[in-house]
Amino acid sequence: MATGTGWIALFPGQGSQAVGMGKALADRWPEAREVFEEADDVLGESLSRLCWEGPEEELRLTRNTQPALLTVSTAAFRVLEPRVPLPVAAAGHSLGEYSALVASGTLAFADALRAVRLRGEAMQEAVPVGVGAMAAVIGLDGPAVEELCAASREGGEVLVPANFNAPDQVVVAGHATAVERLVGRARDAGAKRAIPLKVSAPFHSPLMEPAAERLAAFLAELPFADGRFPVVANVDARPGTSGEEARRKLVAQVASPVRWVDTMRLLEEEWPGSPAAEIGPGKVLAGLARRSVETIRVMPCGTPDELEAVLAALGGTT
């Protein structure tokens, strides 16, 4: 596959999963089916059946969601890979950063699977159920949400922005009592609304430090290669190809905010007007892009019809 020009690969994170995802890809393309078979072998269980048949409650468990999304995204990319030029850059939202690093060749798929299984378990176990929470704040920008977090913390509570998803959408995470307080105060602070999220832990907050330590020890044993194309990291919205730098940033990512608005703006600044594909299930990143950048059009790429459309747009063959 020769290096080409012109398109950006984006990979979704937790929240994009749905029962049935990836089955039509595996039925249509042998490359996709092989990815699911490898995932089943590596994990010693039928992840493919969980993706394709559910049950949904089990798929929603963080320890399952993370390897499942990685597998679907990798399957879709493996279909694209021999048929189109390499992307000029890639980025992934939270968990999606692992998918981007697999696509770039920085991390082997099998190693990434084991890492995200551990990551999911470590993030779930870092904080007792009910102690942490998250909420989406709509209608305020990042600095305003940071001020609202500061005003809503009491004592030694943690409450911080966790995902800068769009200019007017910021997710916060921290102690459940502080999140509840913020939700009650959000309208008075000028927000359109604040919505508690159905998540099992306060991801991307300092409460995740125990998970970061567990992940660091695991990632230290894995080989990281330099990438074939730059991947923009969540923690600083900077592109890079260094494997060692990618390892360090994956550890920092666990307890740091996802700077997705900055990521999309960096991509637009460096590669203006480039088409982009959301490689995996759903259209979450396409929706966020419409609210963050003007010249990058994001095409969904999680079903055979969507993948065919992406191939046509990028001049690829089926």
Backbone bond lengths (Angstrom), bond angles and torsions (degrees), N, CA, C in turn:
res aa  C-N    CA-C-N  psi(-1)  N-CA   C-N-CA  omega(-1)  CA-C   N-CA-C  phi
1 M - - - 1.466 - - 1.523 109.00 -
2 A 1.285 117.74 115.15 1.464 122.04 -176.04 1.519 110.98 -81.89
3 T 1.335 114.40 146.66 1.453 118.33 176.27 1.524 109.68 -65.77
4 G 1.338 115.05 130.75 1.457 119.70 179.61 1.512 110.26 -123.41
5 T 1.292 115.95 -164.19 1.448 119.59 -178.63 1.516 109.69 -128.12
6 G 1.298 113.87 157.03 1.439 117.32 159.68 1.482 121.72 108.24
7 W 1.355 122.66 -16.45 1.462 116.63 -177.77 1.520 110.77 -131.70
8 I 1.329 114.35 159.57 1.465 122.50 -175.12 1.527 108.43 -120.79
9 A 1.320 116.32 134.50 1.463 121.90 178.34 1.529 109.47 -99.29
10 L 1.322 115.98 123.55 1.458 122.19 177.69 1.530 109.17 -117.45
11 F 1.327 117.00 141.61 1.462 120.97 -175.42 1.527 110.20 -127.38
12 P 1.344 117.01 126.07 1.466 120.77 -174.98 1.525 113.16 -74.70
13 G 1.331 114.65 162.64 1.450 121.46 178.71 1.515 112.15 -115.88
14 Q 1.314 114.83 -165.84 1.461 121.42 -175.81 1.527 110.79 -57.73
15 G 1.328 116.28 138.27 1.451 122.13 -175.38 1.511 111.81 111.10
16 S 1.345 117.16 -17.34 1.460 121.54 179.29 1.528 112.46 -92.18
17 Q 1.327 117.19 -6.51 1.464 120.15 -174.84 1.530 111.90 -69.80
18 A 1.337 115.17 151.48 1.458 122.23 176.17 1.516 108.31 -156.25
19 V 1.316 117.17 140.83 1.461 120.79 177.05 1.528 109.09 -59.80
20 G 1.308 115.95 134.34 1.462 122.15 -177.49 1.514 113.19 101.77
21 M 1.328 116.98 -11.69 1.466 119.27 -174.17 1.529 111.40 -63.35
22 G 1.319 114.83 135.08 1.453 121.85 175.24 1.514 115.97 86.73
23 K 1.335 118.46 -15.38 1.471 119.23 -175.52 1.523 111.93 -64.06
24 A 1.329 116.65 -45.02 1.464 119.61 -178.93 1.529 110.80 -64.98
25 L 1.332 117.73 -32.94 1.467 120.48 176.35 1.527 109.81 -64.52
26 A 1.352 116.59 -45.16 1.459 121.06 -178.35 1.523 111.21 -67.28
27 D 1.331 116.85 -34.20 1.466 120.49 177.95 1.525 111.69 -68.68
28 R 1.335 115.70 -30.47 1.471 120.15 -173.79 1.526 112.89 -90.40
29 W 1.334 117.61 -40.76 1.466 120.78 -172.30 1.529 111.64 -122.65
30 P 1.324 118.08 125.48 1.468 120.93 178.30 1.531 112.69 -57.51
31 E 1.348 117.45 -35.43 1.474 120.35 -179.73 1.528 111.16 -59.43
32 A 1.326 115.70 -38.81 1.467 119.74 179.71 1.519 110.87 -70.86
33 R 1.338 116.76 -42.46 1.469 119.77 179.68 1.530 110.60 -61.15
34 E 1.325 116.51 -39.15 1.468 119.95 -179.87 1.526 111.95 -61.28
35 V 1.329 116.99 -34.20 1.471 120.55 178.46 1.534 109.69 -65.39
36 F 1.316 117.24 -43.86 1.466 120.19 178.73 1.533 110.96 -65.26
37 E 1.312 116.79 -39.40 1.461 119.82 178.24 1.528 110.96 -63.41
38 E 1.330 116.09 -40.93 1.464 119.73 178.03 1.526 111.12 -63.97
39 A 1.331 116.59 -41.29 1.469 120.02 179.04 1.521 110.89 -61.24
40 D 1.331 116.97 -43.15 1.466 120.48 178.80 1.526 110.43 -61.26
41 D 1.325 116.97 -41.63 1.464 120.94 -179.39 1.528 111.48 -66.90
42 V 1.329 116.23 -45.48 1.468 120.53 -176.21 1.529 111.16 -64.49
43 L 1.331 116.70 -42.42 1.467 120.55 -175.77 1.527 112.67 -87.62
44 G 1.332 117.11 -12.82 1.453 120.21 179.55 1.516 113.71 69.20
45 E 1.308 116.18 28.87 1.469 121.82 179.34 1.525 107.89 -157.09
46 S 1.323 116.36 166.66 1.469 119.56 -176.40 1.531 110.55 -88.53
47 L 1.325 115.20 79.57 1.460 119.46 174.57 1.527 110.18 -64.07
48 S 1.336 116.24 -33.78 1.462 119.37 179.62 1.525 110.65 -60.42
49 R 1.324 117.90 -44.35 1.461 119.93 179.77 1.529 111.05 -63.52
50 L 1.323 116.86 -38.40 1.468 120.20 178.34 1.530 110.04 -63.88
51 C 1.335 117.70 -42.38 1.470 120.96 178.20 1.525 110.82 -62.97
52 W 1.312 116.15 -42.34 1.463 120.66 -169.97 1.526 113.54 -87.10
53 E 1.354 116.50 -31.05 1.463 119.84 -172.90 1.522 114.54 -121.12
54 G 1.324 117.66 -13.13 1.458 120.41 -177.10 1.523 111.09 81.82
55 P 1.362 118.00 -155.74 1.471 125.83 9.31 1.529 113.64 -73.47
56 E 1.318 115.41 157.05 1.452 121.00 -176.10 1.521 112.48 -59.37
57 E 1.356 117.01 -39.40 1.470 119.60 -178.16 1.522 110.90 -60.70
58 E 1.338 116.42 -36.60 1.461 119.87 179.59 1.522 110.96 -74.36
59 L 1.327 116.74 -38.36 1.462 120.59 177.89 1.525 110.84 -63.72
60 R 1.334 117.45 -30.85 1.468 121.35 -178.13 1.522 113.01 -74.83
61 L 1.329 118.06 -16.01 1.462 119.96 178.47 1.528 108.71 -63.30
62 T 1.319 115.72 131.73 1.465 120.55 -173.52 1.530 112.67 -54.43
63 R 1.320 117.48 -39.32 1.473 120.96 -178.77 1.528 111.29 -64.41
64 N 1.328 117.22 -23.58 1.465 121.22 178.56 1.526 112.28 -96.97
65 T 1.333 116.10 -39.10 1.464 120.27 -176.99 1.521 111.59 -58.40
66 Q 1.328 116.29 -42.69 1.460 119.14 -173.45 1.537 112.59 -66.08
67 P 1.345 119.85 -50.97 1.468 117.52 175.88 1.527 113.19 -66.43
68 A 1.327 117.59 -29.63 1.465 119.89 179.80 1.525 111.08 -65.50
69 L 1.320 117.41 -46.89 1.462 120.46 179.39 1.528 111.32 -66.24
70 L 1.313 116.93 -40.50 1.466 120.69 176.27 1.522 110.47 -57.35
71 T 1.322 116.44 -42.16 1.465 120.73 -177.58 1.526 111.55 -67.81
72 V 1.319 117.80 -45.20 1.463 120.30 -179.77 1.527 110.80 -64.07
73 S 1.323 116.55 -44.17 1.465 119.75 179.75 1.524 111.53 -63.64
74 T 1.337 116.34 -41.51 1.464 119.78 179.71 1.527 110.77 -66.58
75 A 1.330 116.76 -38.24 1.465 120.34 178.03 1.525 110.67 -61.13
76 A 1.328 116.93 -45.03 1.460 120.54 179.50 1.532 110.99 -64.62
77 F 1.335 116.76 -41.18 1.462 119.08 -179.47 1.525 110.98 -66.40
78 R 1.337 117.47 -36.86 1.466 120.34 -179.57 1.530 111.23 -64.43
79 V 1.327 117.48 -28.34 1.466 120.14 174.99 1.530 109.94 -72.00
80 L 1.327 116.77 -42.49 1.462 120.58 179.89 1.528 112.48 -67.61
81 E 1.330 115.41 -37.78 1.476 121.72 -165.39 1.525 114.80 -50.82
82 P 1.328 120.13 -48.71 1.471 117.96 -178.16 1.521 114.33 -81.40
83 R 1.319 117.22 -3.60 1.463 120.91 -170.31 1.523 114.49 -109.05
84 V 1.319 117.54 -13.66 1.468 121.25 -178.87 1.522 109.02 -136.32
85 P 1.333 118.61 164.42 1.461 120.16 174.66 1.533 110.76 -63.57
86 L 1.304 116.07 159.44 1.463 120.00 172.67 1.526 109.68 -59.13
87 P 1.333 117.78 145.59 1.461 118.64 172.82 1.522 111.18 -65.31
88 V 1.328 115.39 155.96 1.464 118.74 176.67 1.523 111.01 -76.87
89 A 1.338 116.42 -22.70 1.464 121.27 -179.83 1.521 108.24 -165.46
90 A 1.322 115.52 165.95 1.458 121.00 177.80 1.524 109.47 -144.68
91 A 1.324 114.91 161.00 1.458 121.79 173.16 1.519 107.46 -155.88
92 G 1.321 116.39 152.77 1.457 120.83 177.01 1.507 110.04 -137.22
93 H 1.322 116.05 142.39 1.461 121.32 -178.16 1.522 109.28 -82.66
94 S 1.335 116.54 111.92 1.460 122.86 178.58 1.522 110.03 55.91
95 L 1.329 118.61 -112.86 1.458 122.18 176.72 1.525 111.59 -49.93
96 G 1.325 117.41 -34.50 1.459 121.84 -178.62 1.517 113.80 -60.21
97 E 1.329 117.86 -19.43 1.466 119.83 177.89 1.527 110.47 -63.18
98 Y 1.338 117.36 -32.78 1.461 120.44 176.34 1.527 110.18 -65.43
99 S 1.323 117.22 -42.31 1.467 120.71 177.55 1.517 110.34 -60.03
100 A 1.334 116.92 -41.69 1.464 121.27 179.27 1.521 110.98 -63.49
101 L 1.324 117.30 -39.98 1.463 120.94 -179.02 1.527 111.66 -71.53
102 V 1.335 117.33 -33.25 1.466 120.04 173.19 1.529 109.63 -64.73
103 A 1.326 116.72 -45.37 1.464 120.75 179.69 1.528 111.54 -60.30
104 S 1.316 116.51 -37.54 1.471 120.13 -177.59 1.519 112.54 -77.45
105 G 1.336 117.09 -10.94 1.457 120.51 -177.78 1.515 113.57 88.04
106 T 1.326 117.42 5.89 1.464 120.86 -179.86 1.523 111.49 -71.67
107 L 1.325 116.00 -36.07 1.453 121.95 -174.52 1.531 108.32 -131.41
108 A 1.323 116.97 133.74 1.463 120.34 176.57 1.530 109.47 -68.86
109 F 1.330 116.45 145.53 1.459 120.67 -177.99 1.525 111.55 -57.70
110 A 1.321 117.75 -45.27 1.469 120.33 -178.69 1.534 111.35 -61.65
111 D 1.326 116.39 -41.86 1.468 119.69 178.01 1.521 111.05 -65.57
112 A 1.328 116.95 -41.44 1.463 120.65 179.02 1.528 110.72 -62.86
113 L 1.339 117.47 -39.37 1.460 120.88 177.82 1.525 111.36 -58.38
114 R 1.313 115.79 -49.18 1.474 119.69 -179.97 1.528 110.40 -62.96
115 A 1.330 115.67 -38.20 1.471 119.54 -178.57 1.528 111.69 -66.01
116 V 1.337 116.93 -43.37 1.467 117.85 -176.28 1.530 111.31 -76.44
117 R 1.338 117.76 -26.48 1.453 119.29 172.61 1.536 109.34 -63.44
118 L 1.330 116.74 -46.63 1.461 120.37 177.18 1.524 110.89 -64.76
119 R 1.336 116.63 -41.79 1.468 121.33 179.50 1.525 110.49 -57.61
120 G 1.328 116.60 -46.46 1.454 120.13 179.76 1.512 112.26 -61.82
121 E 1.333 116.46 -44.63 1.465 120.18 179.33 1.530 110.89 -65.64
122 A 1.330 116.75 -42.27 1.460 120.51 -178.22 1.525 111.80 -66.14
123 M 1.328 116.99 -39.56 1.466 120.71 179.69 1.534 110.07 -67.74
124 Q 1.333 116.81 -38.45 1.458 120.66 179.12 1.523 110.95 -66.11
125 E 1.324 116.25 -39.09 1.464 120.79 -173.54 1.523 113.44 -87.37
126 A 1.328 117.78 -9.03 1.470 120.24 -176.31 1.521 112.82 -66.89
127 V 1.331 117.06 -30.49 1.462 122.69 -176.67 1.526 108.16 -133.14
128 P 1.342 118.92 130.41 1.468 119.92 178.42 1.529 111.47 -57.94
129 V 1.324 115.58 144.63 1.470 120.60 179.62 1.526 109.69 -56.75
130 G 1.337 115.29 132.05 1.455 120.52 179.45 1.516 114.69 95.59
131 V 1.336 116.99 -17.43 1.465 120.19 -178.58 1.528 110.89 -81.62
132 G 1.332 116.76 -35.89 1.461 121.28 -178.94 1.515 111.86 -110.55
133 A 1.329 115.94 163.55 1.465 121.22 179.51 1.518 109.05 -159.40
134 M 1.348 114.60 170.33 1.461 121.94 176.22 1.522 108.88 -139.70
135 A 1.330 116.19 155.80 1.462 121.39 176.73 1.520 108.85 -149.67
136 A 1.325 116.09 147.52 1.464 121.76 176.11 1.512 109.41 -97.88
137 V 1.318 116.51 127.99 1.464 122.46 178.56 1.526 108.01 -104.68
138 I 1.326 116.08 120.37 1.460 121.84 -176.82 1.521 109.38 -108.70
139 G 1.337 116.24 131.19 1.453 120.17 173.65 1.515 115.33 100.13
140 L 1.331 117.35 4.84 1.472 121.37 174.74 1.523 109.01 -126.48
141 D 1.336 116.47 147.30 1.457 118.85 177.02 1.528 110.78 -84.56
142 G 1.325 116.01 176.31 1.457 121.43 -175.52 1.520 114.91 -55.23
143 P 1.346 118.89 -53.00 1.466 119.36 -179.67 1.528 112.99 -58.81
144 A 1.339 116.81 -38.11 1.467 119.55 179.76 1.525 111.06 -66.62
145 V 1.342 116.76 -37.17 1.463 119.66 178.30 1.527 110.27 -69.81
146 E 1.313 117.44 -36.64 1.472 119.36 176.29 1.520 110.75 -61.36
147 E 1.315 116.60 -40.83 1.474 120.14 176.95 1.522 110.62 -64.28
148 L 1.320 117.21 -40.90 1.460 121.39 179.78 1.527 110.45 -65.00
149 C 1.318 117.48 -38.78 1.467 120.80 175.89 1.522 110.85 -60.96
150 A 1.328 116.28 -46.36 1.461 120.68 -178.84 1.525 111.13 -61.63
151 A 1.329 116.44 -37.68 1.457 120.84 -179.07 1.523 112.34 -74.35
152 S 1.321 116.98 -20.24 1.468 120.60 -174.75 1.523 113.23 -99.05
153 R 1.327 117.92 -9.72 1.468 120.77 177.96 1.525 110.48 -79.02
154 E 1.313 115.62 144.73 1.463 120.77 173.68 1.517 108.88 -134.02
155 G 1.335 116.12 146.27 1.452 119.81 179.39 1.514 111.12 58.81
156 G 1.309 115.38 -131.30 1.457 119.96 -179.50 1.515 113.71 -99.32
157 E 1.328 117.12 22.42 1.451 120.16 -177.03 1.532 112.33 -66.40
158 V 1.315 115.09 149.98 1.467 122.82 172.81 1.518 108.25 -100.82
159 L 1.326 116.16 131.31 1.464 122.04 173.05 1.526 107.35 -157.34
160 V 1.338 116.27 113.94 1.465 120.74 -173.31 1.528 110.10 -143.43
161 P 1.351 117.30 158.39 1.462 119.41 168.18 1.528 109.30 -63.53
162 A 1.334 116.22 133.63 1.461 120.73 -178.03 1.520 112.77 -112.35
163 N 1.329 116.98 -31.91 1.455 121.59 178.28 1.522 109.11 -138.19
164 F 1.326 116.50 116.03 1.462 120.69 171.06 1.534 106.23 -90.03
165 N 1.333 116.53 85.24 1.458 121.00 -169.10 1.526 113.61 -82.83
166 A 1.315 117.16 -38.74 1.462 123.61 -179.75 1.524 106.84 -150.63
167 P 1.333 117.79 164.75 1.467 118.70 -178.28 1.524 113.73 -56.20
168 D 1.330 117.14 -27.41 1.466 120.45 -178.81 1.524 112.14 -120.00
169 Q 1.344 117.32 21.47 1.464 120.69 177.36 1.519 109.48 -139.82
170 V 1.325 115.57 111.95 1.459 121.90 -179.80 1.525 108.25 -127.71
171 V 1.310 116.67 130.14 1.468 121.48 175.92 1.520 108.46 -95.80
172 V 1.340 115.71 135.53 1.460 120.96 178.55 1.525 109.44 -111.02
173 A 1.342 115.85 156.88 1.458 121.06 -179.79 1.518 109.29 -146.15
174 G 1.323 115.73 151.35 1.455 120.53 177.82 1.512 111.22 161.22
175 H 1.324 115.72 -156.40 1.455 120.16 178.01 1.529 110.22 -64.18
176 A 1.318 116.65 139.52 1.463 121.50 -174.60 1.527 111.64 -58.46
177 T 1.336 117.84 -37.57 1.463 120.20 -179.79 1.518 111.39 -63.79
178 A 1.341 116.92 -38.08 1.457 120.67 179.93 1.527 110.78 -72.78
179 V 1.325 116.96 -38.44 1.462 120.42 178.18 1.529 109.80 -63.56
180 E 1.312 116.31 -42.71 1.471 120.43 179.03 1.529 110.66 -61.33
181 R 1.316 116.23 -40.40 1.463 121.46 178.96 1.533 110.04 -63.46
182 L 1.344 115.76 -43.92 1.468 119.96 179.41 1.525 111.31 -62.28
183 V 1.322 117.14 -43.34 1.466 120.31 -179.77 1.527 110.33 -58.74
184 G 1.326 116.22 -38.99 1.468 120.37 179.35 1.516 113.33 -69.36
185 R 1.327 117.19 -26.16 1.470 120.72 -176.07 1.530 113.62 -98.98
186 A 1.324 117.09 -8.46 1.465 120.42 -168.71 1.524 113.00 -60.70
187 R 1.330 117.38 -44.49 1.469 119.49 -178.06 1.524 111.10 -61.90
188 D 1.316 116.41 -42.79 1.466 119.71 179.90 1.523 111.21 -63.35
189 A 1.345 116.28 -25.00 1.466 120.42 179.29 1.529 111.94 -85.76
190 G 1.340 117.00 -1.61 1.458 120.52 176.78 1.509 115.39 105.87
191 A 1.352 117.78 0.91 1.460 119.99 178.53 1.525 110.77 -73.44
192 K 1.330 116.39 149.16 1.464 120.07 173.40 1.518 109.65 -69.20
193 R 1.324 115.76 -41.95 1.459 120.62 174.94 1.524 109.68 -166.88
194 A 1.320 115.04 164.04 1.459 122.26 173.82 1.523 106.97 -132.72
195 I 1.320 116.30 126.19 1.456 121.54 -171.02 1.528 109.80 -118.13
196 P 1.338 118.89 116.28 1.470 120.04 173.17 1.529 110.15 -60.87
197 L 1.320 116.81 138.01 1.458 121.19 -177.37 1.530 111.05 -99.75
198 K 1.322 115.28 146.61 1.463 120.47 178.83 1.517 108.69 -86.02
199 V 1.318 115.78 77.32 1.458 121.71 177.68 1.519 108.72 -125.70
200 S 1.327 114.96 162.00 1.459 119.19 -173.04 1.518 113.90 -97.23
201 A 1.331 117.26 -4.15 1.468 119.73 -177.93 1.532 109.29 -160.80
202 P 1.338 116.83 161.19 1.475 121.09 179.15 1.525 111.54 -85.32
203 F 1.330 115.32 76.56 1.460 121.51 -175.20 1.530 111.70 -62.37
204 H 1.347 115.08 151.82 1.470 123.02 175.41 1.535 112.43 57.48
205 S 1.327 115.54 37.08 1.461 121.01 173.26 1.532 108.07 -128.28
206 P 1.345 117.87 166.18 1.466 119.56 178.73 1.525 114.22 -58.82
207 L 1.339 117.65 -17.43 1.460 120.19 176.83 1.532 111.63 -67.40
208 M 1.312 117.01 -12.24 1.460 121.73 179.65 1.533 113.28 -89.77
209 E 1.330 118.02 4.60 1.472 120.34 -178.27 1.532 113.32 -55.13
210 P 1.352 119.67 -41.09 1.474 118.28 176.91 1.528 112.15 -59.02
211 A 1.317 117.34 -36.63 1.463 120.84 177.97 1.527 110.31 -67.63
212 A 1.323 116.99 -39.39 1.464 120.88 179.07 1.525 110.97 -61.73
213 E 1.330 116.71 -38.61 1.467 120.36 -180.00 1.530 111.17 -66.45
214 R 1.343 116.17 -41.84 1.473 119.65 177.99 1.527 110.56 -64.41
215 L 1.318 116.12 -42.27 1.456 119.85 -178.91 1.525 111.05 -66.97
216 A 1.318 116.64 -38.81 1.471 120.37 -179.47 1.524 110.75 -58.75
217 A 1.324 116.57 -43.36 1.465 120.03 -179.73 1.522 110.88 -64.36
218 F 1.327 117.49 -36.86 1.467 121.07 -179.75 1.527 110.74 -72.24
219 L 1.330 117.11 -47.35 1.465 120.63 -177.66 1.527 111.93 -65.09
220 A 1.325 116.76 -27.08 1.466 119.95 179.95 1.525 111.75 -61.79
221 E 1.333 117.32 -23.94 1.458 121.60 -177.98 1.524 113.19 -91.18
222 L 1.339 117.57 -6.60 1.462 120.94 -175.82 1.531 111.07 -96.03
223 P 1.345 117.35 145.79 1.469 119.72 174.15 1.533 110.75 -77.88
224 F 1.311 116.19 131.93 1.467 123.25 174.76 1.528 107.61 -118.19
225 A 1.316 116.61 125.54 1.474 121.36 178.00 1.525 109.52 -100.60
226 D 1.318 116.63 162.79 1.466 119.68 171.88 1.534 108.51 -72.07
227 G 1.333 115.79 141.85 1.451 120.84 -172.66 1.520 114.25 -78.69
228 R 1.343 114.65 157.74 1.471 121.49 177.60 1.520 111.43 -77.21
229 F 1.325 116.64 -21.11 1.460 122.22 176.42 1.520 107.16 -151.29
230 P 1.334 117.86 158.38 1.463 119.82 -176.17 1.521 112.93 -69.06
231 V 1.325 115.18 142.78 1.459 123.13 172.37 1.524 107.45 -115.18
232 V 1.329 116.42 129.51 1.464 121.16 179.82 1.524 108.21 -85.36
233 A 1.331 116.19 121.77 1.468 121.20 -175.00 1.524 111.80 -80.63
234 N 1.326 115.41 146.59 1.469 121.45 178.14 1.520 113.29 -62.93
235 V 1.350 116.26 -37.04 1.462 118.77 -168.54 1.523 113.84 -71.89
236 D 1.354 116.65 -28.71 1.463 118.55 -176.64 1.523 113.71 -135.98
237 A 1.337 116.75 0.55 1.473 122.00 179.43 1.529 111.69 55.23
238 R 1.341 114.98 38.80 1.460 119.98 177.00 1.526 109.59 -117.38
239 P 1.346 117.66 139.52 1.461 120.03 179.48 1.526 111.08 -80.60
240 G 1.329 115.51 148.54 1.452 119.07 177.84 1.511 111.42 -161.50
241 T 1.339 115.89 158.18 1.461 121.65 176.72 1.520 112.27 -119.81
242 S 1.323 118.51 -3.84 1.460 121.66 -177.85 1.527 111.40 -71.54
243 G 1.324 115.97 125.74 1.450 120.29 177.64 1.517 112.33 -64.36
244 E 1.322 116.82 -41.96 1.474 119.97 -179.34 1.533 110.71 -64.79
245 E 1.315 116.15 -38.13 1.462 119.61 177.92 1.531 110.25 -67.38
246 A 1.324 117.34 -38.36 1.460 121.02 178.18 1.524 110.61 -61.98
247 R 1.315 117.84 -42.33 1.463 122.06 178.34 1.533 110.57 -58.24
248 R 1.323 115.97 -47.94 1.467 120.59 -178.68 1.529 111.26 -63.35
249 K 1.324 116.09 -41.34 1.463 119.11 -176.79 1.526 112.33 -71.82
250 L 1.323 117.94 -29.83 1.467 120.01 176.19 1.524 110.72 -65.31
251 V 1.321 116.92 -36.11 1.465 119.90 176.74 1.529 110.26 -68.06
252 A 1.329 116.60 -47.37 1.471 120.49 -179.39 1.521 111.72 -62.95
253 Q 1.328 116.67 -30.72 1.460 121.38 -176.06 1.522 113.07 -60.13
254 V 1.330 117.91 -33.24 1.468 121.98 -172.41 1.524 112.19 -58.70
255 A 1.323 117.05 -40.46 1.467 120.78 -175.53 1.526 112.20 -112.44
256 S 1.340 117.00 16.32 1.463 121.99 -178.82 1.524 110.14 -120.34
257 P 1.329 117.82 157.24 1.469 119.56 -179.60 1.519 112.71 -69.98
258 V 1.332 115.43 150.38 1.455 122.90 174.79 1.527 107.77 -85.39
259 R 1.322 116.82 114.38 1.467 121.50 -175.67 1.534 109.44 -94.32
260 W 1.338 114.69 68.46 1.464 118.70 -173.27 1.526 112.75 -74.15
261 V 1.322 118.38 -36.41 1.467 119.85 177.60 1.529 109.47 -60.97
262 D 1.325 116.79 -46.82 1.463 120.55 178.81 1.530 111.08 -63.20
263 T 1.335 116.20 -36.47 1.463 120.58 178.12 1.521 111.09 -61.40
264 M 1.324 116.77 -49.42 1.461 120.34 -178.97 1.523 111.22 -65.42
265 R 1.319 117.26 -37.58 1.468 119.70 179.45 1.525 110.89 -68.99
266 L 1.321 117.31 -35.91 1.465 120.53 176.13 1.524 110.01 -64.18
267 L 1.330 117.03 -44.01 1.463 120.71 178.90 1.528 110.72 -61.26
268 E 1.322 116.03 -41.00 1.467 119.59 179.39 1.526 111.07 -67.88
269 E 1.302 115.82 -37.38 1.464 119.99 -179.29 1.533 111.32 -68.03
270 E 1.334 115.49 -41.55 1.471 119.91 -176.72 1.529 112.63 -81.55
271 W 1.344 116.71 -35.83 1.466 120.46 -176.84 1.529 109.52 -132.15
272 P 1.326 117.91 64.71 1.465 121.25 -173.74 1.528 112.24 -61.45
273 G 1.319 115.14 138.94 1.450 120.59 176.09 1.509 115.46 77.12
274 S 1.340 117.48 2.78 1.460 119.25 -178.66 1.526 110.80 -71.63
275 P 1.338 117.26 139.11 1.459 118.09 171.15 1.522 109.25 -69.86
276 A 1.320 116.27 154.42 1.464 121.17 179.18 1.519 108.70 -134.90
277 A 1.323 115.79 150.64 1.465 121.52 177.49 1.521 108.70 -120.45
278 E 1.337 116.07 132.07 1.467 122.42 174.92 1.519 106.77 -90.32
279 I 1.324 116.23 97.31 1.455 122.24 -167.54 1.528 109.61 -90.50
280 G 1.329 115.14 100.11 1.445 122.24 -175.44 1.514 109.02 142.17
281 P 1.320 117.56 -173.21 1.465 119.99 -175.09 1.527 112.91 -75.32
282 G 1.331 115.11 151.42 1.457 120.46 171.16 1.512 114.88 84.07
283 K 1.340 113.66 -178.61 1.466 121.50 -176.85 1.524 111.21 -135.82
284 V 1.324 116.96 26.85 1.461 121.33 -177.53 1.521 111.29 -61.15
285 L 1.331 117.20 -47.40 1.466 120.63 -175.87 1.527 111.35 -69.45
286 A 1.324 116.79 -32.39 1.467 119.67 175.82 1.523 110.25 -62.51
287 G 1.322 116.62 -42.52 1.461 120.49 178.67 1.512 112.14 -64.63
288 L 1.332 117.20 -42.29 1.464 120.29 179.07 1.532 111.20 -65.81
289 A 1.327 116.75 -36.33 1.471 120.17 -179.42 1.522 111.13 -63.01
290 R 1.321 116.59 -39.48 1.473 119.45 179.76 1.516 111.84 -61.07
291 R 1.330 117.15 -25.65 1.461 121.14 -178.30 1.526 112.75 -95.26
292 S 1.335 117.42 -6.40 1.466 120.31 -173.17 1.516 114.77 -117.24
293 V 1.343 116.91 -33.14 1.467 120.60 -175.91 1.522 109.69 -134.04
294 E 1.327 115.54 161.71 1.459 120.41 -175.11 1.525 113.94 -104.96
295 T 1.329 117.46 -29.91 1.468 118.44 -169.57 1.521 114.62 -109.19
296 I 1.327 118.92 -7.33 1.467 120.79 -179.71 1.529 109.07 -97.65
297 R 1.329 115.44 118.52 1.461 120.91 177.48 1.526 108.34 -99.77
298 V 1.333 116.29 124.69 1.466 121.11 -176.54 1.527 110.12 -102.49
299 M 1.327 115.78 122.09 1.459 121.77 178.35 1.529 109.50 -98.75
300 P 1.338 118.52 133.35 1.465 119.50 175.49 1.519 110.13 -67.31
301 C 1.335 116.47 149.80 1.466 120.31 -176.74 1.522 109.38 -150.78
302 G 1.345 115.38 64.05 1.459 119.54 -178.24 1.516 114.38 -127.62
303 T 1.341 117.57 -6.27 1.460 122.73 178.75 1.525 108.34 -127.79
304 P 1.336 118.02 163.60 1.468 118.86 178.84 1.523 113.48 -56.93
305 D 1.336 118.04 -43.15 1.462 119.87 179.79 1.530 110.97 -62.56
306 E 1.340 116.43 -43.07 1.465 120.27 179.30 1.519 110.88 -65.34
307 L 1.330 116.19 -40.66 1.461 119.69 -179.18 1.531 110.85 -66.62
308 E 1.330 116.14 -39.08 1.467 119.84 176.17 1.527 110.62 -60.67
309 A 1.336 116.41 -40.47 1.470 120.41 -179.74 1.525 110.39 -65.83
310 V 1.333 116.93 -39.43 1.472 120.71 178.04 1.529 109.44 -65.14
311 L 1.319 117.42 -44.86 1.465 120.15 177.67 1.532 110.65 -57.26
312 A 1.319 116.47 -44.21 1.467 119.64 179.81 1.523 111.24 -63.45
313 A 1.326 116.54 -41.26 1.467 120.69 -178.32 1.525 111.66 -67.80
314 L 1.324 116.59 -31.15 1.466 120.47 -176.91 1.527 112.24 -96.79
315 G 1.337 116.20 5.20 1.457 119.45 178.52 1.499 114.22 75.84
316 G 1.346 116.15 22.55 1.461 119.90 -178.55 1.510 111.81 -87.81
317 T 1.321 115.09 176.89 1.458 121.78 179.00 1.528 109.95 -113.16
318 T 1.312 117.34 152.55 1.464 121.37 178.07 1.516 111.79 -94.79
